[in-house]
Amino acid sequence: MIVPVEIVLRGRDSAVTDSLVIPHGEAATWDDAVVRELLVEVLRAIGRAEDPTVSPDRAVMLQGFSWIVEPLDGQVVIAVEIPMGAAVAGPLPIEQAELDQRISRVLRAERRDVGPKTVH
């Protein structure tokens, strides 16, 4: 699936558009691994908008950003914001509550698997 994304970087007054290739069929069939891949690709797209020379396989941690799933014309978009800018990906043909739950599970798993193991 090709997912359009619009990106606005902090301090700039125009948007950049990109297309993300998510080779896993329609959004309603995605599992949590594919949703994770989409989030990673959205964050990489923001990085490419800032610096087009950055590696396309740049490592990404799913931490330190805000997100929301919003309805749009019978589908949904995902809005992501990080300190360097924001992106809106979609529209995606999936129920808002379902995608919201999947993203929440992905981010909980990321915190559990990648986050610090001690507190002090």
C-alpha atoms as a printed R data frame, in Angstrom:
    type eleno elety resid chain resno       x      y      z
1   ATOM     1    CA   MET     A     1   0.000  0.000  0.000
2   ATOM     2    CA   ILE     A     2   1.222  3.508 -0.800
3   ATOM     3    CA   VAL     A     3   0.573  5.901  2.094
4   ATOM     4    CA   PRO     A     4   0.846  9.642  1.392
5   ATOM     5    CA   VAL     A     5   2.451 11.752  4.109
6   ATOM     6    CA   GLU     A     6   2.656 15.520  4.485
7   ATOM     7    CA   ILE     A     7   5.469 16.918  6.618
8   ATOM     8    CA   VAL     A     8   5.992 20.380  8.087
9   ATOM     9    CA   LEU     A     9   9.335 21.056  9.756
10  ATOM    10    CA   ARG     A    10   9.676 23.554 12.596
11  ATOM    11    CA   GLY     A    11  10.675 26.976 11.363
12  ATOM    12    CA   ARG     A    12   9.436 26.328  7.825
13  ATOM    13    CA   ASP     A    13   6.222 27.624  6.347
14  ATOM    14    CA   SER     A    14   5.607 24.997  3.677
15  ATOM    15    CA   ALA     A    15   4.813 21.301  3.674
16  ATOM    16    CA   VAL     A    16   6.782 18.531  1.990
17  ATOM    17    CA   THR     A    17   4.977 15.495  0.631
18  ATOM    18    CA   ASP     A    18   6.298 11.961  0.495
19  ATOM    19    CA   SER     A    19   4.911  8.503 -0.216
20  ATOM    20    CA   LEU     A    20   5.533  5.575  2.105
21  ATOM    21    CA   VAL     A    21   5.510  2.053  0.742
22  ATOM    22    CA   ILE     A    22   3.933 -0.351  3.227
23  ATOM    23    CA   PRO     A    23   3.896 -3.680  1.340
24  ATOM    24    CA   HIS     A    24   1.295 -5.455  3.459
25  ATOM    25    CA   GLY     A    25  -2.123 -5.022  1.853
26  ATOM    26    CA   GLU     A    26  -4.956 -2.876  3.134
27  ATOM    27    CA   ALA     A    27  -4.642 -1.186  6.536
28  ATOM    28    CA   ALA     A    28  -7.530 -3.175  8.034
29  ATOM    29    CA   THR     A    29  -5.452 -6.370  7.624
30  ATOM    30    CA   TRP     A    30  -2.326 -4.991  9.297
31  ATOM    31    CA   ASP     A    31  -1.004 -6.533 12.486
32  ATOM    32    CA   ASP     A    32   1.024 -4.702 15.136
33  ATOM    33    CA   ALA     A    33   4.321 -5.359 13.311
34  ATOM    34    CA   VAL     A    34   3.038 -3.555 10.214
35  ATOM    35    CA   VAL     A    35   1.708 -0.662 12.303
36  ATOM    36    CA   ARG     A    36   5.161 -0.398 13.883
37  ATOM    37    CA   GLU     A    37   6.693 -0.338 10.393
38  ATOM    38    CA   LEU     A    38   4.338  2.492  9.389
39  ATOM    39    CA   LEU     A    39   5.273  4.577 12.440
40  ATOM    40    CA   VAL     A    40   8.969  4.018 11.782
41  ATOM    41    CA   GLU     A    41   8.539  5.072  8.147
42  ATOM    42    CA   VAL     A    42   6.639  8.232  9.136
43  ATOM    43    CA   LEU     A    43   9.467  9.227 11.489
44  ATOM    44    CA   ARG     A    44  12.069  8.425  8.826
45  ATOM    45    CA   ALA     A    45  10.138 10.606  6.360
46  ATOM    46    CA   ILE     A    46  10.350 13.533  8.792
47  ATOM    47    CA   GLY     A    47  14.104 12.907  9.045
48  ATOM    48    CA   ARG     A    48  14.451 12.830  5.233
49  ATOM    49    CA   ALA     A    49  12.526 16.092  4.952
50  ATOM    50    CA   GLU     A    50  15.081 17.700  7.245
51  ATOM    51    CA   ASP     A    51  18.126 16.016  5.664
52  ATOM    52    CA   PRO     A    52  17.628 14.186  2.347
53  ATOM    53    CA   THR     A    53  21.088 12.593  2.641
54  ATOM    54    CA   VAL     A    54  20.205 10.579  5.757
55  ATOM    55    CA   SER     A    55  20.216  6.779  5.398
56  ATOM    56    CA   PRO     A    56  16.807  5.367  4.387
57  ATOM    57    CA   ASP     A    57  17.350  2.565  6.936
58  ATOM    58    CA   ARG     A    58  18.176  4.916  9.808
59  ATOM    59    CA   ALA     A    59  17.468  3.386 13.225
60  ATOM    60    CA   VAL     A    60  14.311  4.673 14.869
61  ATOM    61    CA   MET     A    61  13.036  4.375 18.446
62  ATOM    62    CA   LEU     A    62   9.330  4.819 18.897
63  ATOM    63    CA   GLN     A    63   9.648  7.177 21.833
64  ATOM    64    CA   GLY     A    64   9.456 10.922 22.385
65  ATOM    65    CA   PHE     A    65   6.629 11.823 20.025
66  ATOM    66    CA   SER     A    66   2.962 12.695 20.183
67  ATOM    67    CA   TRP     A    67   0.384 11.060 17.939
68  ATOM    68    CA   ILE     A    68  -3.330 10.947 17.255
69  ATOM    69    CA   VAL     A    69  -5.588  9.048 14.878
70  ATOM    70    CA   GLU     A    70  -8.259 11.289 13.366
71  ATOM    71    CA   PRO     A    71 -11.188 10.543 11.038
72  ATOM    72    CA   LEU     A    72 -11.147 11.938  7.487
73  ATOM    73    CA   ASP     A    73 -13.850 11.273  4.904
74  ATOM    74    CA   GLY     A    74 -14.731  7.788  6.161
75  ATOM    75    CA   GLN     A    75 -11.088  6.824  6.684
76  ATOM    76    CA   VAL     A    76  -8.405  7.948  9.152
77  ATOM    77    CA   VAL     A    77  -5.100  9.805  9.224
78  ATOM    78    CA   ILE     A    78  -2.272  9.519 11.729
79  ATOM    79    CA   ALA     A    79  -0.748 12.781 12.934
80  ATOM    80    CA   VAL     A    80   2.725 12.520 14.489
81  ATOM    81    CA   GLU     A    81   4.673 15.347 16.114
82  ATOM    82    CA   ILE     A    82   8.327 15.375 17.188
83  ATOM    83    CA   PRO     A    83  10.539 18.323 18.140
84  ATOM    84    CA   MET     A    84  11.774 18.824 14.556
85  ATOM    85    CA   GLY     A    85   8.302 18.855 12.975
86  ATOM    86    CA   ALA     A    86   5.046 17.067 12.301
87  ATOM    87    CA   ALA     A    87   3.604 14.677  9.749
88  ATOM    88    CA   VAL     A    88   0.155 13.515  8.733
89  ATOM    89    CA   ALA     A    89  -0.011 10.097  7.059
90  ATOM    90    CA   GLY     A    90  -3.034  8.768  5.219
91  ATOM    91    CA   PRO     A    91  -5.888  8.532  4.639
92  ATOM    92    CA   LEU     A    92  -6.062  4.869  5.619
93  ATOM    93    CA   PRO     A    93  -9.095  2.593  5.219
94  ATOM    94    CA   ILE     A    94  -9.359  1.331  8.798
95  ATOM    95    CA   GLU     A    95 -11.565  2.074 11.789
96  ATOM    96    CA   GLN     A    96 -10.235  4.851 14.024
97  ATOM    97    CA   ALA     A    97 -10.556  2.850 17.259
98  ATOM    98    CA   GLU     A    98  -8.829 -0.190 15.775
99  ATOM    99    CA   LEU     A    99  -5.785  1.742 14.544
100 ATOM   100    CA   ASP     A   100  -5.637  3.696 17.789
101 ATOM   101    CA   GLN     A   101  -5.539  0.431 19.764
102 ATOM   102    CA   ARG     A   102  -2.856 -1.053 17.513
103 ATOM   103    CA   ILE     A   103  -0.633  1.998 17.839
104 ATOM   104    CA   SER     A   104  -1.089  1.972 21.621
105 ATOM   105    CA   ARG     A   105  -0.036 -1.705 21.773
106 ATOM   106    CA   VAL     A   106   2.991 -1.062 19.556
107 ATOM   107    CA   LEU     A   107   4.177  1.826 21.727
108 ATOM   108    CA   ARG     A   108   3.651 -0.118 24.966
109 ATOM   109    CA   ALA     A   109   5.705 -2.989 23.525
110 ATOM   110    CA   GLU     A   110   8.430 -0.543 22.453
111 ATOM   111    CA   ARG     A   111   8.668  0.918 25.961
112 ATOM   112    CA   ARG     A   112   8.762 -2.576 27.460
113 ATOM   113    CA   ASP     A   113  11.328 -3.995 25.020
114 ATOM   114    CA   VAL     A   114  13.605 -1.003 24.410
115 ATOM   115    CA   GLY     A   115  13.180  1.186 27.468
116 ATOM   116    CA   PRO     A   116  15.509  1.238 30.433
117 ATOM   117    CA   LYS     A   117  15.410 -1.826 32.684
118 ATOM   118    CA   THR     A   118  16.208  0.034 35.910
119 ATOM   119    CA   VAL     A   119  14.991  3.220 37.527
120 ATOM   120    CA   HIS     A   120  17.561  5.333 39.348
